[in-house]
Amino acid sequence: MAVCVQSVQEFVQDSFVPMVAVLGSEEAERVTRKNNLNFAELLRPFCRLTSEGHIRDPNNQMQAVKNLRICVNNVSTSLNTASAPLSPAQRRMLNEVVLSCQPQDGASTNVITAGDYDLNFSATTPWFETYRENFLQSMPASDHEFLNHYLACLLVVSSTETVPVEQFLKLSQEQHRVQHSGEYTNPKWFIPNTLKYYVLLHDMSEGDEQRAETVYEDMKQRYGSQGCYLLKVNSRALSAEVDEQIPDPWSQYLHRSNIQNQDILDDVAPTVNSPAYENNISTAEADCQPSTDKDGMSNSLKSHPLQLDTINTSGSLYTLDAVSNDLKKGARAPDSVSGGSGSHGVCLTLNDHDRIRQFIQEFTFRGLLPHIEKNIRQLNDQLVSRKGLSRSLFTATKKWFGGGKVPEKSISEPKSTYGLLYPPEAPELQIRKMADLCFLVQHYELAYSCYHTAKKDFLSDQAMLYAAGALEMAAVSAFLQAGAPRPYPAHYMDTAIQTYRDVCKNMVLAERCALLSAEILKSQAKYSEAATLLIKMTSEDSDLRSALLLEQAAHCFINMRNPMVRKFAFHMILAGHRFSKAGQRRHALRCYCQAMQVYKERGWSLAEDHINFTIGRQSFTLGQPENAVTAFREILTNDSRQTATQQGAFLREYLFVYKSVIGGNEVSLPQLPLPCIHSSATRVYFGHDRRLAEGEKQAATHVSLDQEYDQDLAAMWCSLEEQLVAASNRGIVPANFQPTQCCLNSQTDNLRCPLAVVEEPIIVELKFNNPLKVSLALSNLSLLWRFTAEGVSEEMAITNEETLDLGVKQKDDIVTTEVIQEFQMGPEETKIARLRLLPHRTGQLNIVGVVYDLATALSGEKAPSTEGQQTLDLIVVRGRQDLKIRGLRLNQTKEDKMVVRHGPDHRLDPIITPPMPLMEIFFLQFPTALLCGEIRKAYVEFCNVSSVALRGLRVVSTHPDFFTFGSHATTPVTPLSPNSTENCSAYKTTVTSPQSCSGASEMLVSAGEYSKLSGVMEIPIDGNTLQPGESTQLPLWLRGPDQEGVHEINFLFYYESTEKGIKISHRVLRHTVFICASRSLSVQASACRSSVPPNQSLDDKSSSGTLVFVDVENINTNEAGVREFHIVQVSSSSQHWRLHKCINPAKDKDCKLTSRERAKLCFRATRCKPVQAASDAVDKYTFADLNLGNERIISSATPCGDFFFRGCPTSDSPRVNVASSRTLSSKSSVPPEVTASDINNIVKKCNELDLNIIVIWKAYVVEDNKQLILEGQLHVALQTIGKEACSLTPKEEAQEMVLLKFKSELPPPVILPSAELSQLIKTNLHYPETYTHPFIQDSLCVVPVTLTLSNCSSSQVDVNIELRHKSSSLESLDVHSSFTWVGQTQYKLQLKSQEVLCLTLRACFLQAGVYNLNTPRVFAKLAQLGTMCETSQQTASPALIIINNA
């Protein structure tokens, strides 16, 4: 239970006090009325004695009476039965008492920490104490106990009476008549011989004091000095000026007098049905709904504390609103018969207060206490004499205490439903009477003995009402005994309560018993037992009592040693429910708010909804709409598990309350809770929506809100943009470079304010979520913004909030705000809204929120209107939601890592900049599928759709080898062939005869004329500028990727404004295409040295001839409908080599390949002419074309040459070796210190070829019953003689794991590549294939043989030649070996760089046969090296000669 102001002992003592009646004359009543009081009210504040009194018990022991209080009431007669419950007026008074006692705003509160709960609630419950005090004082008198029977009667007469003594006699007779005539059951009197105390009231302001003293002396003679008193009052005249403020101690006591007055009024109308009032005791029910249901049951029996009665409109806030208005109109003032307006005690001075206090003390000590003492002795004597036992009750035996039925009783005695009814003179009642007297004067030990004795008698007689009363008071007496000689018998109280409630059906007595016992248990820290007791006392007959007891039970749970927090909250909810039914809405609201502390954010979603809903309703009814809106907002924003119907009811109630709060005074738009906005998911797009394809035109994809953000893609675009910016800034990326971000989201860099362009829209994408299971209807949805012009302070910012509040469209000259008229959201739907702003001025724009109308239907049914049409009653409210985006968490410094800090997020704070150029790009005839290496021609259209000229148009791509814009310098001015025109060939061609036999067509070009492979390409537009509104078309050549599959190819176009000094330095436009590449041809090429001696090559005077073999295979799988491929031309491009002629034996004019077919082509390659090679710089390339058909494709022109330079990255690598080799060869003498790397370079140069093969093909495709001709080119880079190269890059194999090495190893020794050193010298044998000799005439046949030695390196080489046979050689075993070299058989020569030397040898044969002449052993070494190495000539094919006999 809550903390009480009084101690438990004080509370129990004050619950049972001596009762004193007052009978006064009319004149005495007039005297007291000057103070707006009657006599009983006049005495009431002074009824507690400040000094200690004494009495003697029957054993003649002195007993102290401390802190005694008496109760003084006017005599009011009643005809009601003694066992009647509280009257309706008394119940109404109790309700008003609780209603008027509300917690103060600054009242002390308790803060209890239980586990992880921190609860803050009221430390005291003064409304409960007030209720308890009034309830105990308003209890009706009962025949089974005497505690609230009158012990004495004050007879009050004014001194101004003519004959005061006669008035005293009349009053005495009146008291005797009321007590003994038997006409009245109320008031009840303690003993037949009631103490009469005579009070002469003297008005000091008008009476004769001397006469009053004379009358008083006469009274003392007549009634004795201890039986009368002269009370002087009204020392101050009523009309006198109030010089001092006299305290008013009466105001807090006045309402108690209303009880008796109301009872008098109720007695006039005895037909009132008391049980009906039992069911309707609240103020609201008593005033508005005075009748019960037909079955007599209260409404409280039909509802549940946790039931949400929102489905029926009769229980909605519309009805509650009307009821609350009635309550406000019907609020009553206390019905006080006793007074008019004005303060009390206006004629009394402080001396008068002291006189009244002295009177009460005299009356008690000299009249009341001696009277009680005398009656205790008389009762003790009577009981002892009647039983015939010992005179003293203290020495009575157990047998006497056992008692028994009195012999005078008969079976015909009247009985009630709960036992016997004793006559007043019954001995059992005399014991009870004596016990009550002892209890009233604080003699608790003797009282306990008497109660205990009476209890046994009553139980043996089955007089249950009497027994319950004795048990109750025995328990209280045991508790109040000083020193606590025996423990508190709580079971006595439990039995008494059960008997009162279940047997006697008297809830008033049961409630009194429970209040006493609970307070006693609480004082002993038995909170659990106290709570159980209080909960048992809740019932449906009184909502107010149940609410108060449930609240006290909740306080018991929270005050335990281990607080039971959830039980506290649950019983607070139940108490709030019963308070609500009792009409105590403020108390109900308080209970629910206290319970909410426990349930909030703990996962009890349904309980939270119920509490918030009730708080919202009660707050609205009590005129607190702001609190109601807050409570309803909590219901709608939490994750609700309610049904759709319930949620719809919540929403309707919220909107109704919300609208009533706003009313017509819209100063600023309030916040709406629905729908939820995921602020972090907000995206902002700067720029126009991209135009879709128009006919054959395909617009650039650029950036749109429909695209998902990808971190890797963003990094790729940023890298491309850096390349563009560096290309336009002399190869340097500026330090303040920021990548362009057209679309901002939670993953982009939002630390800086983004830059937007005036007259270009800003699109804000908001992610709305409807958490409810009911639909939401939003309308007039738009953005809220604040705009600050350049050079203006923040205070001068312009906002559109005011215009939106008033519904007026204004400020469109600054920013045009788009409005979405209708925005429907389904149940639990997440929906995207894109809102647009169009700025018209430069400055700072801040997007602060979103404003909209929220609507819902009152009910799902449409009611027909008077015209027959159906209308739907809608509640529409207008509100806003602010957009507050929290930036990414900072994690840079140590402070950032220690605490949670978030950086700024400025995606909603764009800076509006001056106009910028805006370009749109369209692609025409752009393919989506290509064969590998296929060449296709497309067109690009550039449009400047802004009002500002643009320049510096560039493009960069992730696949620079995929496209080329060509160059005017590389396009030769040659007539186009009709064939190419007819077939729309992408190549530049010319008509010529097949050049398979004759020499190749050559052209020398510079690599600088082509765009470099770095990726950045300047787009050649006229004048390098595009004016506003102007557009231009350029051809674009595409080449299919070499690898099959789907390829994502990204273009980034770059352009600048012609104006300088703008915040936005450049703009970019993205385009992404997906190309599906299918297989076409596979080209493999290899080269080997020609074995033909140089002097036999008539058309090539140089010493270096090389054979090139090209294998072409059709690997197409007919996916694209390709019927066959034609190899139409083979071209070469190199700085040092060229294809000379085709030496294919088949001499075919054309090479056709169907599926999976393969062809082999053989070409001879020669070195470029020395004049051409030395005539210009190193980057001159020789293009040689060998066409196999009647049409020559100019390979050096666009697009063939472009794709060669862009598609063969390996062609750049040999240039370093070339330069280094030329540097070495230019030196006349080589120093002896030559490094290993120099030797390697020299050796590699011997086998270098650096010849790039371009195979140009045509494919015939059948598509839609039409034959199409596709064309393309494949590149093969031949780097080294003897190594095969392929057009398809081999798949990379996984690298093997390499063991970690913890110790540094010695560097490996330099091992010279002997296999490559052996190729320093190329050897050729020239001899006749057949030689006829007459061996009969001459037995020796000598044949001349020429050995040609060619130095393949660029350094000086020493050569040793040995002609002697080795019998162990493998070649001598294959053919006849009976020949020998005659003449000089060993030579030692030195060959200069690229020198060719011919030696004439002679072979001598002894007989005819076939001989292998390839027996000379040639050793070569570089001049600066000491080791000799054998050349590879010995491993070449055999040189066979046939010797015939003539």
Disulfide bonds with the S-S distance in Angstrom:
none
